Amino acid sequence: MGARTGVDLSKVTSRETAEALFADGKLEKMLLFPSEFGGKEIPQNIVYVPLGISAIKGQLTGTLVRMVKDRQINKLTVTPEYKGNSFIPSRITMRAWHTDQKGEFNPSIEVW
């Protein structure tokens, strides 16, 4: 069972099921690649996650925005990971780095 949803997220195996849970207020829609960095609201960039996950990602995005302003990073990837056939990502990993500097910022969000 999803701790935040009361729904077994391993059984959410289609966009249609995820959208129905979203319509019922049990999931929220979130952009994988943040709009602050050019992420678009297109199917390939939209995931459905338990309530509260987008707030966590928003905090991380705020940190990334500050890092860009401070010229600490200039590249970003966001990668969802899945368990079984679930349409809901189980983890979202971000990788941020600067092409001319050493070091990376690699936060991940455990979704379920």
N, CA, C and O atoms as a Tinker XYZ file with bonds, in Angstrom:
   448  protein
     1  N      0.851000   -1.184000    0.000000    73     2
     2  CA     0.000000    0.000000    0.000000    64     1     3
     3  C      0.888000    1.236000    0.000000    63     2     4     5
     4  O      1.900000    1.281000    0.699000    81     3
     5  N      0.515000    2.217000   -0.769000    73     3     6
     6  CA     1.216000    3.492000   -0.743000    64     5     7
     7  C      0.918000    4.199000    0.574000    63     6     8     9
     8  O     -0.243000    4.417000    0.918000    81     7
     9  N      1.954000    4.551000    1.300000    73     7    10
    10  CA     1.773000    5.156000    2.620000    64     9    11
    11  C      0.914000    6.411000    2.557000    63    10    12    13
    12  O      0.125000    6.668000    3.467000    81    11
    13  N      1.057000    7.184000    1.509000    73    11    14
    14  CA     0.328000    8.446000    1.418000    64    13    15
    15  C     -1.046000    8.299000    0.770000    63    14    16    17
    16  O     -1.912000    9.155000    0.949000    81    15
    17  N     -1.246000    7.227000    0.025000    73    15    18
    18  CA    -2.464000    7.128000   -0.778000    64    17    19
    19  C     -3.449000    6.079000   -0.307000    63    18    20    21
    20  O     -4.642000    6.188000   -0.590000    81    19
    21  N     -2.985000    5.070000    0.401000    73    19    22
    22  CA    -3.837000    3.947000    0.724000    64    21    23
    23  C     -4.069000    3.057000   -0.488000    63    22    24    25
    24  O     -4.899000    2.149000   -0.442000    81    23
    25  N     -3.342000    3.310000   -1.571000    73    23    26
    26  CA    -3.478000    2.570000   -2.825000    64    25    27
    27  C     -2.212000    1.746000   -3.031000    63    26    28    29
    28  O     -1.105000    2.222000   -2.781000    81    27
    29  N     -2.381000    0.512000   -3.487000    73    27    30
    30  CA    -1.231000   -0.314000   -3.834000    64    29    31
    31  C     -0.685000    0.202000   -5.162000    63    30    32    33
    32  O     -1.229000   -0.099000   -6.225000    81    31
    33  N      0.385000    0.974000   -5.094000    73    31    34
    34  CA     0.917000    1.626000   -6.294000    64    33    35
    35  C      1.525000    0.641000   -7.284000    63    34    36    37
    36  O      1.705000    0.978000   -8.455000    81    35
    37  N      1.845000   -0.570000   -6.835000    73    35    38
    38  CA     2.351000   -1.574000   -7.771000    64    37    39
    39  C      1.263000   -2.022000   -8.740000    63    38    40    41
    40  O      1.565000   -2.558000   -9.806000    81    39
    41  N     -0.001000   -1.806000   -8.375000    73    39    42
    42  CA    -1.120000   -2.209000   -9.234000    64    41    43
    43  C     -1.575000   -1.100000  -10.187000    63    42    44    45
    44  O     -2.471000   -1.311000  -11.004000    81    43
    45  N     -0.957000    0.080000  -10.083000    73    43    46
    46  CA    -1.275000    1.185000  -10.992000    64    45    47
    47  C     -0.362000    1.017000  -12.205000    63    46    48    49
    48  O      0.766000    1.510000  -12.223000    81    47
    49  N     -0.870000    0.316000  -13.213000    73    47    50
    50  CA    -0.024000   -0.071000  -14.348000    64    49    51
    51  C     -0.351000    0.650000  -15.655000    63    50    52    53
    52  O      0.146000    0.272000  -16.716000    81    51
    53  N     -1.191000    1.693000  -15.579000    73    51    54
    54  CA    -1.512000    2.423000  -16.812000    64    53    55
    55  C     -1.734000    3.901000  -16.511000    63    54    56    57
    56  O     -2.057000    4.291000  -15.389000    81    55
    57  N     -1.550000    4.699000  -17.541000    73    55    58
    58  CA    -1.816000    6.138000  -17.422000    64    57    59
    59  C     -3.282000    6.362000  -17.046000    63    58    60    61
    60  O     -3.589000    7.251000  -16.252000    81    59
    61  N     -4.183000    5.564000  -17.612000    73    59    62
    62  CA    -5.613000    5.733000  -17.349000    64    61    63
    63  C     -5.924000    5.545000  -15.864000    63    62    64    65
    64  O     -6.681000    6.321000  -15.283000    81    63
    65  N     -5.337000    4.509000  -15.250000    73    63    66
    66  CA    -5.548000    4.271000  -13.818000    64    65    67
    67  C     -4.958000    5.410000  -12.994000    63    66    68    69
    68  O     -5.578000    5.874000  -12.037000    81    67
    69  N     -3.770000    5.856000  -13.360000    73    67    70
    70  CA    -3.135000    6.963000  -12.647000    64    69    71
    71  C     -3.979000    8.237000  -12.763000    63    70    72    73
    72  O     -4.151000    8.960000  -11.782000    81    71
    73  N     -4.500000    8.507000  -13.950000    73    71    74
    74  CA    -5.326000    9.700000  -14.141000    64    73    75
    75  C     -6.622000    9.610000  -13.342000    63    74    76    77
    76  O     -7.105000   10.623000  -12.837000    81    75
    77  N     -7.191000    8.408000  -13.220000    73    75    78
    78  CA    -8.403000    8.234000  -12.414000    64    77    79
    79  C     -8.103000    8.498000  -10.938000    63    78    80    81
    80  O     -8.899000    9.135000  -10.248000    81    79
    81  N     -6.959000    8.012000  -10.454000    73    79    82
    82  CA    -6.563000    8.275000   -9.063000    64    81    83
    83  C     -6.260000    9.758000   -8.851000    63    82    84    85
    84  O     -6.525000   10.306000   -7.781000    81    83
    85  N     -5.710000   10.395000   -9.864000    73    83    86
    86  CA    -5.477000   11.847000   -9.821000    64    85    87
    87  C     -6.819000   12.577000   -9.718000    63    86    88    89
    88  O     -6.971000   13.494000   -8.910000    81    87
    89  N     -7.777000   12.174000  -10.528000    73    87    90
    90  CA    -9.106000   12.794000  -10.509000    64    89    91
    91  C     -9.792000   12.596000   -9.158000    63    90    92    93
    92  O    -10.578000   13.442000   -8.732000    81    91
    93  N     -9.498000   11.483000   -8.484000    73    91    94
    94  CA   -10.072000   11.189000   -7.155000    64    93    95
    95  C     -9.295000   11.874000   -6.030000    63    94    96    97
    96  O     -9.657000   11.746000   -4.860000    81    95
    97  N     -8.228000   12.601000   -6.376000    73    95    98
    98  CA    -7.444000   13.295000   -5.362000    64    97    99
    99  C     -6.466000   12.405000   -4.609000    63    98   100   101
   100  O     -5.969000   12.792000   -3.551000    81    99
   101  N     -6.181000   11.217000   -5.141000    73    99   102
   102  CA    -5.266000   10.293000   -4.460000    64   101   103
   103  C     -3.834000   10.384000   -4.973000    63   102   104   105
   104  O     -2.905000    9.935000   -4.302000    81   103
   105  N     -3.654000   10.956000   -6.147000    73   103   106
   106  CA    -2.328000   11.192000   -6.711000    64   105   107
   107  C     -2.264000   12.639000   -7.188000    63   106   108   109
   108  O     -3.290000   13.286000   -7.397000    81   107
   109  N     -1.035000   13.132000   -7.355000    73   107   110
   110  CA    -0.862000   14.453000   -7.954000    64   109   111
   111  C     -0.001000   14.326000   -9.202000    63   110   112   113
   112  O      0.803000   13.403000   -9.340000    81   111
   113  N     -0.191000   15.273000  -10.100000    73   111   114
   114  CA     0.552000   15.310000  -11.348000    64   113   115
   115  C      1.800000   16.156000  -11.115000    63   114   116   117
   116  O      1.740000   17.191000  -10.451000    81   115
   117  N      2.927000   15.713000  -11.660000    73   115   118
   118  CA     4.177000   16.428000  -11.454000    64   117   119
   119  C      5.024000   16.355000  -12.719000    63   118   120   121
   120  O      5.039000   15.338000  -13.412000    81   119
   121  N      5.724000   17.440000  -13.009000    73   119   122
   122  CA     6.682000   17.439000  -14.111000    64   121   123
   123  C      7.988000   16.826000  -13.619000    63   122   124   125
   124  O      8.483000   17.198000  -12.555000    81   123
   125  N      8.543000   15.901000  -14.371000    73   123   126
   126  CA     9.843000   15.341000  -14.021000    64   125   127
   127  C     10.919000   16.412000  -14.151000    63   126   128   129
   128  O     11.576000   16.761000  -13.170000    81   127
   129  N     11.098000   16.930000  -15.357000    73   127   130
   130  CA    12.085000   17.982000  -15.583000    64   129   131
   131  C     11.406000   19.307000  -15.274000    63   130   132   133
   132  O     10.411000   19.651000  -15.912000    81   131
   133  N     11.923000   20.056000  -14.308000    73   131   134
   134  CA    11.226000   21.256000  -13.807000    64   133   135
   135  C     10.982000   22.317000  -14.880000    63   134   136   137
   136  O     11.807000   22.536000  -15.767000    81   135
   137  N      9.833000   22.961000  -14.769000    73   135   138
   138  CA     9.503000   24.056000  -15.689000    64   137   139
   139  C     10.502000   25.203000  -15.545000    63   138   140   141
   140  O     10.743000   25.933000  -16.507000    81   139
   141  N     11.079000   25.368000  -14.372000    73   139   142
   142  CA    12.080000   26.422000  -14.145000    64   141   143
   143  C     13.291000   26.266000  -15.059000    63   142   144   145
   144  O     14.024000   27.225000  -15.297000    81   143
   145  N     13.495000   25.056000  -15.568000    73   143   146
   146  CA    14.622000   24.782000  -16.460000    64   145   147
   147  C     14.161000   24.379000  -17.857000    63   146   148   149
   148  O     14.915000   23.772000  -18.618000    81   147
   149  N     12.928000   24.719000  -18.185000    73   147   150
   150  CA    12.423000   24.470000  -19.527000    64   149   151
   151  C     11.581000   23.221000  -19.695000    63   150   152   153
   152  O     11.176000   22.900000  -20.812000    81   151
   153  N     11.309000   22.508000  -18.607000    73   151   154
   154  CA    10.464000   21.319000  -18.697000    64   153   155
   155  C      9.058000   21.685000  -19.144000    63   154   156   157
   156  O      8.470000   22.643000  -18.641000    81   155
   157  N      8.528000   20.936000  -20.074000    73   155   158
   158  CA     7.208000   21.199000  -20.650000    64   157   159
   159  C      6.162000   20.228000  -20.104000    63   158   160   161
   160  O      6.486000   19.120000  -19.678000    81   159
   161  N      4.919000   20.658000  -20.125000    73   159   162
   162  CA     3.821000   19.785000  -19.712000    64   161   163
   163  C      3.402000   18.931000  -20.903000    63   162   164   165
   164  O      2.396000   19.187000  -21.564000    81   163
   165  N      4.213000   17.909000  -21.147000    73   163   166
   166  CA     3.966000   16.952000  -22.220000    64   165   167
   167  C      3.961000   15.551000  -21.591000    63   166   168   169
   168  O      4.572000   15.356000  -20.541000    81   167
   169  N      3.292000   14.585000  -22.205000    73   167   170
   170  CA     3.179000   13.257000  -21.585000    64   169   171
   171  C      4.508000   12.645000  -21.138000    63   170   172   173
   172  O      4.568000   11.997000  -20.093000    81   171
   173  N      5.563000   12.844000  -21.914000    73   171   174
   174  CA     6.857000   12.255000  -21.571000    64   173   175
   175  C      7.473000   12.883000  -20.316000    63   174   176   177
   176  O      8.380000   12.299000  -19.723000    81   175
   177  N      6.999000   14.049000  -19.908000    73   175   178
   178  CA     7.564000   14.755000  -18.757000    64   177   179
   179  C      6.615000   14.757000  -17.562000    63   178   180   181
   180  O      6.922000   15.363000  -16.536000    81   179
   181  N      5.479000   14.097000  -17.676000    73   179   182
   182  CA     4.493000   14.091000  -16.588000    64   181   183
   183  C      4.496000   12.731000  -15.902000    63   182   184   185
   184  O      4.444000   11.686000  -16.551000    81   183
   185  N      4.559000   12.769000  -14.575000    73   183   186
   186  CA     4.382000   11.553000  -13.780000    64   185   187
   187  C      3.294000   11.828000  -12.749000    63   186   188   189
   188  O      3.014000   12.976000  -12.404000    81   187
   189  N      2.697000   10.759000  -12.272000    73   187   190
   190  CA     1.710000   10.843000  -11.194000    64   189   191
   191  C      2.366000   10.246000   -9.952000    63   190   192   193
   192  O      2.965000    9.171000   -9.999000    81   191
   193  N      2.238000   10.966000   -8.847000    73   191   194
   194  CA     2.909000   10.571000   -7.608000    64   193   195
   195  C      1.970000   10.769000   -6.431000    63   194   196   197
   196  O      0.984000   11.497000   -6.539000    81   195
   197  N      2.269000   10.123000   -5.300000    73   195   198
   198  CA     1.459000   10.342000   -4.106000    64   197   199
   199  C      1.502000   11.815000   -3.674000    63   198   200   201
   200  O      2.457000   12.536000   -3.960000    81   199
   201  N      0.455000   12.231000   -2.987000    73   199   202
   202  CA     0.365000   13.606000   -2.508000    64   201   203
   203  C      1.573000   13.953000   -1.652000    63   202   204   205
   204  O      1.996000   13.152000   -0.818000    81   203
   205  N      2.125000   15.132000   -1.852000    73   203   206
   206  CA     3.262000   15.611000   -1.074000    64   205   207
   207  C      4.602000   15.456000   -1.771000    63   206   208   209
   208  O      5.563000   16.137000   -1.415000    81   207
   209  N      4.683000   14.576000   -2.753000    73   207   210
   210  CA     5.956000   14.358000   -3.444000    64   209   211
   211  C      6.360000   15.586000   -4.257000    63   210   212   213
   212  O      7.542000   15.925000   -4.308000    81   211
   213  N      5.407000   16.250000   -4.887000    73   211   214
   214  CA     5.774000   17.428000   -5.686000    64   213   215
   215  C      6.293000   18.556000   -4.805000    63   214   216   217
   216  O      7.099000   19.364000   -5.268000    81   215
   217  N      5.859000   18.638000   -3.552000    73   215   218
   218  CA     6.392000   19.657000   -2.631000    64   217   219
   219  C      7.862000   19.368000   -2.317000    63   218   220   221
   220  O      8.681000   20.283000   -2.239000    81   219
   221  N      8.182000   18.088000   -2.139000    73   219   222
   222  CA     9.579000   17.710000   -1.897000    64   221   223
   223  C     10.423000   18.063000   -3.118000    63   222   224   225
   224  O     11.509000   18.630000   -2.993000    81   223
   225  N      9.911000   17.722000   -4.297000    73   223   226
   226  CA    10.647000   18.037000   -5.524000    64   225   227
   227  C     10.773000   19.541000   -5.704000    63   226   228   229
   228  O     11.791000   20.023000   -6.200000    81   227
   229  N      9.747000   20.286000   -5.305000    73   227   230
   230  CA     9.805000   21.743000   -5.386000    64   229   231
   231  C     10.924000   22.322000   -4.527000    63   230   232   233
   232  O     11.596000   23.271000   -4.932000    81   231
   233  N     11.121000   21.756000   -3.348000    73   231   234
   234  CA    12.220000   22.209000   -2.488000    64   233   235
   235  C     13.570000   21.933000   -3.145000    63   234   236   237
   236  O     14.464000   22.779000   -3.115000    81   235
   237  N     13.716000   20.752000   -3.735000    73   235   238
   238  CA    14.955000   20.429000   -4.436000    64   237   239
   239  C     15.163000   21.338000   -5.642000    63   238   240   241
   240  O     16.285000   21.763000   -5.916000    81   239
   241  N     14.093000   21.633000   -6.355000    73   239   242
   242  CA    14.191000   22.531000   -7.507000    64   241   243
   243  C     14.639000   23.917000   -7.059000    63   242   244   245
   244  O     15.436000   24.557000   -7.745000    81   243
   245  N     14.141000   24.387000   -5.923000    73   243   246
   246  CA    14.581000   25.678000   -5.378000    64   245   247
   247  C     16.077000   25.684000   -5.116000    63   246   248   249
   248  O     16.760000   26.667000   -5.404000    81   247
   249  N     16.585000   24.582000   -4.568000    73   247   250
   250  CA    18.029000   24.459000   -4.350000    64   249   251
   251  C     18.774000   24.505000   -5.675000    63   250   252   253
   252  O     19.808000   25.163000   -5.785000    81   251
   253  N     18.252000   23.805000   -6.686000    73   251   254
   254  CA    18.889000   23.801000   -8.005000    64   253   255
   255  C     18.895000   25.192000   -8.628000    63   254   256   257
   256  O     19.883000   25.589000   -9.246000    81   255
   257  N     17.808000   25.931000   -8.472000    73   255   258
   258  CA    17.746000   27.300000   -9.007000    64   257   259
   259  C     18.846000   28.150000   -8.366000    63   258   260   261
   260  O     19.535000   28.902000   -9.056000    81   259
   261  N     19.007000   28.029000   -7.046000    73   259   262
   262  CA    20.069000   28.783000   -6.365000    64   261   263
   263  C     21.448000   28.363000   -6.867000    63   262   264   265
   264  O     22.333000   29.200000   -7.046000    81   263
   265  N     21.622000   27.074000   -7.090000    73   263   266
   266  CA    22.913000   26.596000   -7.576000    64   265   267
   267  C     23.223000   27.118000   -8.986000    63   266   268   269
   268  O     24.377000   27.405000   -9.304000    81   267
   269  N     22.199000   27.239000   -9.819000    73   267   270
   270  CA    22.394000   27.816000  -11.151000    64   269   271
   271  C     22.794000   29.284000  -11.015000    63   270   272   273
   272  O     23.731000   29.740000  -11.671000    81   271
   273  N     22.077000   30.027000  -10.154000    73   271   274
   274  CA    22.405000   31.445000   -9.953000    64   273   275
   275  C     23.823000   31.633000   -9.435000    63   274   276   277
   276  O     24.495000   32.606000   -9.779000    81   275
   277  N     24.276000   30.691000   -8.603000    73   275   278
   278  CA    25.632000   30.756000   -8.056000    64   277   279
   279  C     26.669000   30.127000   -8.984000    63   278   280   281
   280  O     27.844000   30.018000   -8.633000    81   279
   281  N     26.227000   29.720000  -10.153000    73   279   282
   282  CA    27.080000   29.110000  -11.180000    64   281   283
   283  C     27.783000   27.851000  -10.696000    63   282   284   285
   284  O     28.916000   27.565000  -11.083000    81   283
   285  N     27.090000   27.104000   -9.841000    73   283   286
   286  CA    27.630000   25.836000   -9.356000    64   285   287
   287  C     27.243000   24.677000  -10.271000    63   286   288   289
   288  O     27.936000   23.661000  -10.312000    81   287
   289  N     26.149000   24.824000  -10.997000    73   287   290
   290  CA    25.697000   23.784000  -11.921000    64   289   291
   291  C     25.248000   24.414000  -13.233000    63   290   292   293
   292  O     24.823000   25.569000  -13.268000    81   291
   293  N     25.349000   23.640000  -14.313000    73   291   294
   294  CA    24.815000   24.085000  -15.602000    64   293   295
   295  C     24.209000   22.936000  -16.407000    63   294   296   297
   296  O     23.836000   23.111000  -17.567000    81   295
   297  N     24.115000   21.769000  -15.787000    73   295   298
   298  CA    23.508000   20.597000  -16.423000    64   297   299
   299  C     22.623000   19.893000  -15.405000    63   298   300   301
   300  O     22.904000   19.894000  -14.206000    81   299
   301  N     21.532000   19.283000  -15.913000    73   299   302
   302  CA    20.604000   18.576000  -15.045000    64   301   303
   303  C     19.961000   17.429000  -15.799000    63   302   304   305
   304  O     19.529000   17.582000  -16.941000    81   303
   305  N     19.903000   16.269000  -15.141000    73   303   306
   306  CA    19.092000   15.159000  -15.636000    64   305   307
   307  C     18.155000   14.739000  -14.512000    63   306   308   309
   308  O     18.486000   14.845000  -13.331000    81   307
   309  N     16.984000   14.264000  -14.904000    73   307   310
   310  CA    16.003000   13.757000  -13.943000    64   309   311
   311  C     15.552000   12.396000  -14.468000    63   310   312   313
   312  O     15.072000   12.283000  -15.596000    81   311
   313  N     15.712000   11.365000  -13.637000    73   311   314
   314  CA    15.445000    9.999000  -14.078000    64   313   315
   315  C     14.463000    9.310000  -13.127000    63   314   316   317
   316  O     14.743000    9.178000  -11.936000    81   315
   317  N     13.327000    8.875000  -13.645000    73   315   318
   318  CA    12.412000    8.088000  -12.814000    64   317   319
   319  C     12.833000    6.619000  -12.817000    63   318   320   321
   320  O     13.337000    6.106000  -13.816000    81   319
   321  N     12.617000    5.957000  -11.685000    73   319   322
   322  CA    12.842000    4.515000  -11.588000    64   321   323
   323  C     11.505000    3.878000  -11.226000    63   322   324   325
   324  O     10.699000    4.475000  -10.512000    81   323
   325  N     11.276000    2.678000  -11.716000    73   323   326
   326  CA     9.996000    2.002000  -11.532000    64   325   327
   327  C     10.191000    0.625000  -10.917000    63   326   328   329
   328  O     11.234000   -0.004000  -11.098000    81   327
   329  N      9.177000    0.162000  -10.187000    73   327   330
   330  CA     9.144000   -1.198000   -9.655000    64   329   331
   331  C      8.115000   -1.983000  -10.456000    63   330   332   333
   332  O      6.976000   -1.545000  -10.617000    81   331
   333  N      8.517000   -3.129000  -10.950000    73   331   334
   334  CA     7.589000   -3.986000  -11.680000    64   333   335
   335  C      6.968000   -3.264000  -12.865000    63   334   336   337
   336  O      7.660000   -2.582000  -13.621000    81   335
   337  N      5.661000   -3.420000  -13.021000    73   335   338
   338  CA     4.938000   -2.799000  -14.124000    64   337   339
   339  C      4.225000   -1.514000  -13.721000    63   338   340   341
   340  O      3.402000   -0.996000  -14.476000    81   339
   341  N      4.535000   -1.003000  -12.542000    73   339   342
   342  CA     3.839000    0.191000  -12.067000    64   341   343
   343  C      4.106000    1.393000  -12.968000    63   342   344   345
   344  O      5.222000    1.598000  -13.445000    81   343
   345  N      3.061000    2.177000  -13.187000    73   343   346
   346  CA     3.164000    3.423000  -13.948000    64   345   347
   347  C      3.659000    4.559000  -13.048000    63   346   348   349
   348  O      4.053000    5.616000  -13.540000    81   347
   349  N      3.638000    4.338000  -11.731000    73   347   350
   350  CA     4.045000    5.338000  -10.754000    64   349   351
   351  C      5.515000    5.117000  -10.423000    63   350   352   353
   352  O      5.891000    4.020000  -10.011000    81   351
   353  N      6.358000    6.141000  -10.594000    73   351   354
   354  CA     7.773000    5.930000  -10.275000    64   353   355
   355  C      7.957000    5.626000   -8.796000    63   354   356   357
   356  O      7.261000    6.176000   -7.942000    81   355
   357  N      8.902000    4.747000   -8.509000    73   355   358
   358  CA     9.211000    4.425000   -7.115000    64   357   359
   359  C     10.283000    5.354000   -6.555000    63   358   360   361
   360  O     10.375000    5.555000   -5.344000    81   359
   361  N     11.082000    5.912000   -7.441000    73   359   362
   362  CA    12.144000    6.844000   -7.045000    64   361   363
   363  C     12.370000    7.815000   -8.206000    63   362   364   365
   364  O     12.201000    7.462000   -9.373000    81   363
   365  N     12.750000    9.025000   -7.864000    73   363   366
   366  CA    13.131000   10.022000   -8.866000    64   365   367
   367  C     14.516000   10.522000   -8.484000    63   366   368   369
   368  O     14.721000   11.045000   -7.389000    81   367
   369  N     15.460000   10.355000   -9.399000    73   367   370
   370  CA    16.840000   10.750000   -9.140000    64   369   371
   371  C     17.201000   11.935000  -10.019000    63   370   372   373
   372  O     16.938000   11.944000  -11.222000    81   371
   373  N     17.809000   12.935000   -9.393000    73   371   374
   374  CA    18.272000   14.118000  -10.116000    64   373   375
   375  C     19.798000   14.111000  -10.093000    63   374   376   377
   376  O     20.418000   13.734000   -9.098000    81   375
   377  N     20.378000   14.526000  -11.183000    73   375   378
   378  CA    21.842000   14.655000  -11.256000    64   377   379
   379  C     22.132000   16.044000  -11.807000    63   378   380   381
   380  O     21.755000   16.375000  -12.931000    81   379
   381  N     22.807000   16.848000  -10.996000    73   379   382
   382  CA    23.151000   18.216000  -11.405000    64   381   383
   383  C     24.662000   18.391000  -11.302000    63   382   384   385
   384  O     25.285000   17.949000  -10.337000    81   383
   385  N     25.239000   19.041000  -12.305000    73   383   386
   386  CA    26.682000   19.245000  -12.319000    64   385   387
   387  C     27.019000   20.441000  -13.184000    63   386   388   389
   388  O     26.164000   20.987000  -13.881000    81   387
   389  N     28.281000   20.839000  -13.129000    73   387   390
   390  CA    28.783000   21.923000  -13.972000    64   389   391
   391  C     29.836000   21.324000  -14.885000    63   390   392   393
   392  O     30.714000   20.587000  -14.435000    81   391
   393  N     29.748000   21.637000  -16.147000    73   391   394
   394  CA    30.655000   21.041000  -17.128000    64   393   395
   395  C     32.111000   21.469000  -16.922000    63   394   396   397
   396  O     33.020000   20.781000  -17.386000    81   395
   397  N     32.347000   22.584000  -16.239000    73   395   398
   398  CA    33.709000   23.073000  -16.047000    64   397   399
   399  C     34.199000   22.955000  -14.608000    63   398   400   401
   400  O     35.252000   23.493000  -14.266000    81   399
   401  N     33.441000   22.253000  -13.762000    73   399   402
   402  CA    33.827000   22.133000  -12.356000    64   401   403
   403  C     33.683000   20.687000  -11.898000    63   402   404   405
   404  O     32.949000   19.898000  -12.492000    81   403
   405  N     34.400000   20.361000  -10.830000    73   403   406
   406  CA    34.271000   19.024000  -10.248000    64   405   407
   407  C     33.102000   19.010000   -9.284000    63   406   408   409
   408  O     32.693000   20.045000   -8.757000    81   407
   409  N     32.577000   17.823000   -9.066000    73   407   410
   410  CA    31.503000   17.641000   -8.106000    64   409   411
   411  C     30.132000   17.602000   -8.757000    63   410   412   413
   412  O     29.919000   18.110000   -9.858000    81   411
   413  N     29.207000   16.977000   -8.032000    73   411   414
   414  CA    27.827000   16.848000   -8.488000    64   413   415
   415  C     26.890000   16.967000   -7.305000    63   414   416   417
   416  O     27.293000   16.795000   -6.155000    81   415
   417  N     25.640000   17.262000   -7.600000    73   415   418
   418  CA    24.554000   17.242000   -6.623000    64   417   419
   419  C     23.585000   16.193000   -7.122000    63   418   420   421
   420  O     23.033000   16.335000   -8.213000    81   419
   421  N     23.364000   15.133000   -6.342000    73   419   422
   422  CA    22.590000   13.977000   -6.791000    64   421   423
   423  C     21.480000   13.605000   -5.816000    63   422   424   425
   424  O     21.536000   12.532000   -5.216000    81   423
   425  N     20.477000   14.456000   -5.641000    73   423   426
   426  CA    19.402000   14.083000   -4.729000    64   425   427
   427  C     18.454000   13.072000   -5.366000    63   426   428   429
   428  O     18.309000   13.019000   -6.587000    81   427
   429  N     17.814000   12.274000   -4.517000    73   427   430
   430  CA    16.775000   11.387000   -5.028000    64   429   431
   431  C     15.590000   11.440000   -4.068000    63   430   432   433
   432  O     15.744000   11.697000   -2.873000    81   431
   433  N     14.415000   11.193000   -4.618000    73   431   434
   434  CA    13.180000   11.187000   -3.855000    64   433   435
   435  C     12.638000    9.768000   -3.868000    63   434   436   437
   436  O     12.368000    9.207000   -4.930000    81   435
   437  N     12.480000    9.195000   -2.692000    73   435   438
   438  CA    11.863000    7.880000   -2.578000    64   437   439
   439  C     10.356000    8.106000   -2.619000    63   438   440   441
   440  O      9.784000    8.647000   -1.672000    81   439
   441  N      9.720000    7.704000   -3.690000    73   439   442
   442  CA     8.295000    7.958000   -3.894000    64   441   443
   443  C      7.457000    6.922000   -3.155000    63   442   444   445
   444  O      6.515000    7.272000   -2.444000    81   443
   445  N      7.798000    5.658000   -3.324000    73   443   446
   446  CA     7.095000    4.569000   -2.626000    64   445   447
   447  C      7.946000    3.327000   -2.562000    63   446   448
   448  O      7.517000    2.312000   -2.012000    81   447
